[in-house]
Amino acid sequence: IAATSFMWPIREAAAFEQKLIDIAATANPSGKAAFGFVAEARSEYEQLALVVGQYSDTIAAGAGEMIAAGLGRDLIDQSIDDIGRAATAANAEFSDMSKVATSMLQTLKLPAGQLNDALGALVVSGKEGAFELKDMARYFPTLTSQMAKYGVTGREAVNFLGAALQIARKGTADPAE
């Protein structure tokens, strides 16, 4: 029993370390830079986990998805705190919220400095309407490409989608519709 109780944290730590190494491989640093990235990211994600009430492993997974989507490390570092707070406030999955942020930053061309306010607007929209942010987070990335196709980008697109989804939800049986 004692060996089993000690093995679980070791396995979890090893899995977290491997996730950070995988992120480093995706981000393309090599040699000492890759190990420096891992050490820095571990510290950053563990501290952030305590601040926003998420698991560091979950934060690392979301950051990894953002790096894989092509966002730069600086942009991720600027936005990961806002994403964590919004995910916790909306009781949404961190990975879903990181996809929302990625689609806002990439597809809708939202400036990074406006991400916190845009996520806040979606949280308020979800709380005041019938289409909650945790559901919105699942479907939002798909919808942003449609908005960008019609030339609606930035905060205008975020506000429009937040309101439109509330109206659309009134006539549907579930959020997927």
TORKEKOL-961676 format. One record per residue (C-alpha): x negated, y, z negated; residue in one letter. Coordinates in pm, whole numbers, plus 50000, padded with zeros to 5 digits. Layout:
BEGIN
XYZA...
//
This chain:
BEGIN
500005000050000I497185023949914A495405017150243A498625023150436T499325055750254S495825068550336F495935057150700M499025077350797W497435111950748P494265100250921I496255088151223R498215120651235E495025141351218A493465120551494A496545124651713A496505162451657F492785163851740E493395143752058Q496195167252160K493845196952119L491155179152324I493735172552597D494685209552595I491025218852623A490665195552921A493645212353089T492265247053014A488945236653176N486275247252927P483365223052915S480705211752670G480345233252361K483045257052484A485595228652480A484735218852123F484775255552022G488215258452178F489425228051982V488115241451650A489565276051711E492925262651828A493165238651531R492665267151286S495035290451471E497845265051505Y497555253151145E497795288951015Q500665297051248L502515265651140A502595278550782L503805313050891V506615302351126V507725269950960G506805246451245Q504405217051261Y500945225051397S501255194751625D504465209051772T502825242951826I499875226251999A502225207052228A504035239152326G500765257352390A499565227852597G502685229652814E502105266852866M498475261152966I499565233353203A502105257453356A499255280953440G499455307553168L496145321253045G494915315752692R495095353052609D498745354652711L499525323352509I497725337152204D499775369352233Q503075351052258S502835318952053I503735336351727D506875351551880D507845317852026I507425300551689G509535326251506R512295325051770A512335286851767A512645286251389T515315313551383A517405296051649A516785260851519N515535252551868A512785229051979E509425246752000F508715230752339S512035243752475D511225278852352M507735277352502S509365268452836K511725298152798V508775321052729A506825306553021T509725312053260S510215347553133M506535355953168L505945338353500Q509205337153691T510885368653561L507595388053541K508405399953189L505475419353039P503955400952740A504615431052516G508365426852571Q508535389652492L509405393852124N512305417452202D513535395352488A513525364252268L515275384451997G517955394852245A518535358452336L518735348751968V521365375951905V523245366152220S523305330152106G524445338551754K527215362051868E528465339952149G529355303752207A526155294052391F523465290652126E519805296752192L518845260552127K521125250952418D520105281052622M516445271352581A517105238252751R518655253553064Y517125288353081F513985279053282P516145264753561T518245296253581L515385321153586T514245309853930S517715317854065Q517555352753915M514105359254058A515265347254398K517835375554399Y515205400754293G516395404853933V513385402653702T512035415553372G514175424853078R517165431853305E517225395153408A516915383053048V519785405152933N521955395053228F521345357853174L522025360452801G525405376852864A526315356053169A525685323552985L528015334352705Q530775341552956I530175309453149A530235288852828R533775300452748K535095280753047G533125248652998T533395218252777A529715216752685D526495236452740P525265213453017A528135223753241E
//
